Amino acid sequence: MVSGSPSPATRTLSTRSLLIIAAFGALGALLLIVVAPVTALLAALFPPAYAVAAGMHSVLPFLARRLVGFTWTTTIDFALVGILAIGFTPLGVLIVIPLVLTGVGFDLTLLLLLRRRGPLRLWHQLLAALVTAVLLFLVSLPVFSPHDLTPLLLLLTLAGRVVGQLAAAGIAWAIGGRVLRAGIMRPSTGVKAG
């Protein structure tokens, strides 16, 4: 990190960064809308499979955070996804709750991990994704049908959330690294290109 430059947690967002976040939010909403019928069916048939597949919705917000470098990027991105998708998903306005909760959990975890102003690393992103997996599992418990509340199915669903969120973080990290190495975007302060 260059001496005297603002930390990722304190600097302001540029118009360019906001446009990048908005683009990722719009793409994320489109993805959510397109796959909502399939994921709703998976949730009804076998919640652990849904838990793994739902991780795909975290790739773009996690990638936006890596590329933009601003602390609240993931939360803003997930909020945009939810707001844009409200009218097109079976959950309606309730879709915003798990999405924003995921963003806040991810961003707060990174904020705590990066408070010493070191660069964002893969293990930071994986640990933050693990936190989101637990949060998403907990927020999904009230919508489980009574016959799905068996210890084995709950454990498999939690494992599915962990796999889905860790995969999303890994994919976002790999794509972000390629974008940064290709020079498509310049690394933000505190963002490691590799």
C-alpha positions in Angstrom: 0.0 0.0 0.0 1.4 3.4 -0.9 2.1 5.6 2.1 -0.4 8.4 2.5 -3.1 6.8 0.4 -6.5 6.2 1.9 -7.4 2.8 3.1 -10.1 0.9 1.3 -12.4 1.3 4.3 -12.2 5.1 4.3 -11.9 6.3 0.8 -14.9 7.5 -1.2 -16.4 5.8 -4.2 -15.8 7.4 -7.6 -18.5 7.5 -10.2 -16.5 4.9 -12.2 -16.6 2.5 -9.1 -20.4 3.1 -8.7 -21.0 2.3 -12.3 -19.0 -0.9 -12.0 -21.0 -1.9 -8.9 -24.3 -1.0 -10.7 -23.3 -3.1 -13.7 -22.5 -6.1 -11.5 -25.7 -5.6 -9.6 -27.7 -5.5 -12.9 -26.0 -8.7 -14.1 -26.6 -10.4 -10.8 -30.3 -9.5 -10.9 -30.6 -10.8 -14.4 -28.9 -14.1 -13.3 -31.2 -14.4 -10.3 -34.3 -13.8 -12.5 -33.3 -16.3 -15.1 -32.4 -19.1 -12.7 -35.2 -18.4 -10.1 -37.6 -21.1 -11.5 -34.8 -23.8 -11.4 -33.5 -22.8 -7.9 -37.0 -22.7 -6.5 -37.6 -26.2 -7.8 -34.3 -27.3 -6.3 -35.2 -25.8 -2.9 -38.4 -27.7 -2.8 -37.0 -31.0 -4.0 -33.6 -31.1 -2.2 -32.5 -28.1 -0.1 -28.8 -29.1 -0.1 -28.6 -29.0 -3.9 -30.2 -25.6 -3.8 -27.7 -24.4 -1.2 -24.8 -25.3 -3.5 -26.4 -23.8 -6.6 -27.4 -20.6 -4.8 -23.7 -19.8 -4.4 -23.7 -18.7 -8.0 -25.5 -15.5 -6.9 -22.4 -14.5 -4.8 -19.8 -14.6 -7.6 -20.6 -11.2 -9.1 -20.8 -9.2 -5.8 -17.7 -10.9 -4.5 -15.9 -10.1 -7.8 -17.1 -6.5 -7.5 -15.6 -6.2 -4.1 -12.3 -7.5 -5.3 -12.1 -5.2 -8.3 -13.5 -2.0 -6.7 -11.8 -2.4 -3.3 -14.3 -0.3 -1.4 -15.5 -1.9 1.9 -19.2 -1.8 1.3 -19.1 -2.8 -2.3 -20.6 -6.3 -1.7 -23.5 -5.0 0.4 -24.3 -2.3 -2.2 -24.1 -4.8 -5.0 -26.4 -7.4 -3.3 -28.9 -4.7 -2.4 -29.1 -3.7 -6.1 -29.5 -7.3 -7.1 -32.4 -7.7 -4.6 -34.1 -4.4 -5.5 -33.9 -5.1 -9.2 -35.2 -8.7 -8.8 -38.1 -8.0 -6.4 -40.9 -8.4 -9.0 -39.4 -11.5 -10.7 -38.8 -14.0 -7.9 -41.1 -16.1 -5.8 -39.9 -14.3 -2.6 -40.7 -10.9 -3.8 -39.5 -8.1 -1.5 -38.2 -10.8 0.9 -35.3 -11.6 -1.5 -33.6 -8.4 -0.3 -33.1 -9.7 3.2 -30.8 -12.7 2.6 -28.9 -10.8 -0.1 -28.2 -7.8 2.0 -27.4 -10.0 5.0 -24.9 -11.8 2.8 -23.3 -8.5 1.7 -23.1 -7.1 5.2 -21.6 -10.4 6.6 -19.0 -10.5 3.8 -18.1 -6.8 4.1 -17.9 -6.8 7.9 -15.7 -9.8 7.9 -13.3 -8.2 5.4 -13.4 -5.0 7.4 -12.3 -6.8 10.5 -9.6 -8.9 8.7 -8.2 -5.9 6.8 -8.1 -3.4 9.6 -4.3 -3.5 9.6 -4.4 -2.2 6.1 -2.9 -5.2 4.4 -3.9 -6.2 0.9 -6.9 -8.3 0.3 -5.9 -11.9 -0.1 -7.7 -15.1 -1.1 -7.9 -16.5 2.5 -9.7 -13.2 3.5 -12.3 -13.7 0.8 -12.7 -17.4 1.7 -13.2 -16.7 5.4 -15.7 -14.0 4.6 -17.5 -16.4 2.3 -17.6 -19.0 5.1 -19.3 -16.4 7.3 -21.9 -15.8 4.6 -22.6 -19.5 4.3 -23.5 -19.7 8.0 -25.6 -16.6 7.8 -27.5 -17.8 4.7 -28.1 -21.2 6.4 -29.5 -19.5 9.5 -31.8 -17.2 7.5 -33.1 -20.1 5.5 -34.2 -22.2 8.5 -37.6 -20.5 8.9 -38.6 -21.4 5.4 -37.8 -25.1 5.7 -40.8 -27.4 5.6 -41.3 -29.4 8.8 -40.4 -32.7 7.1 -37.0 -31.2 6.0 -36.0 -30.3 9.5 -34.0 -33.6 10.1 -30.5 -33.4 11.4 -29.0 -35.0 8.3 -30.8 -32.7 5.9 -29.9 -29.7 7.9 -26.2 -30.7 8.0 -26.2 -31.4 4.3 -27.8 -28.0 3.6 -25.2 -26.3 5.8 -22.4 -28.2 3.9 -24.1 -27.1 0.6 -24.0 -23.5 1.7 -20.4 -23.8 2.6 -19.5 -25.4 -0.7 -21.5 -22.9 -2.7 -20.1 -19.8 -1.0 -16.5 -21.0 -1.0 -16.8 -21.9 -4.7 -18.2 -18.4 -5.4 -15.4 -16.7 -3.5 -12.8 -18.9 -5.3 -14.3 -18.2 -8.8 -14.6 -14.5 -8.0 -10.9 -14.4 -6.9 -9.7 -16.2 -10.0 -11.7 -14.0 -12.4 -10.6 -10.9 -10.5 -7.0 -11.9 -10.7 -7.2 -12.4 -14.5 -8.9 -9.0 -14.9 -6.3 -7.3 -12.9 -3.3 -9.1 -14.5 -4.7 -8.4 -18.0 -4.8 -4.7 -17.1 -8.5 -4.4 -17.8 -8.8 -2.6 -14.5 -6.1 -1.1 -12.3 -5.8 -2.7 -8.8 -7.5 -0.5 -6.2 -5.6 0.5 -3.1 -5.2 -2.6 -0.9 -6.1 -5.0 -3.7 -3.5 -7.6 -4.6 -3.4 -8.5 -8.3 -2.3 -12.1 -7.9 
